[in-house]
Amino acid sequence: MQPSLPTLFLSHGAPDLILSDHPGAEVLRRLAGRLPRPRAIVVASAHWFADPIGVTGTGALETIHDFARFPERLYAEQYPAHGDAALCEEIVGLLADAGLPHRVYAERGLD
């Protein structure tokens, strides 16, 4: 059995936090260096409204910049990621078991 990793709720703050010297940015950087690297990350996005519930699938996931009027450097930031077929299947199974309608979006990006 694999050791379990901590479950965290992390608010990313303003989109330009990555460009700032705000103390919160440094806290997140240090935290990333202290945690073990997970196999996958599950994110529940407050920015994606879908009916039924949307689950990102297994394709290449582009970075969605869902904001405006920030420095151009911020729009150049990319977070290349790929979906995980087994994890997607597990999440879909949990939603189905709970009686929650859902739809898999094969290649929707990450905001």
Disulfide bonds with the S-S distance in Angstrom:
none
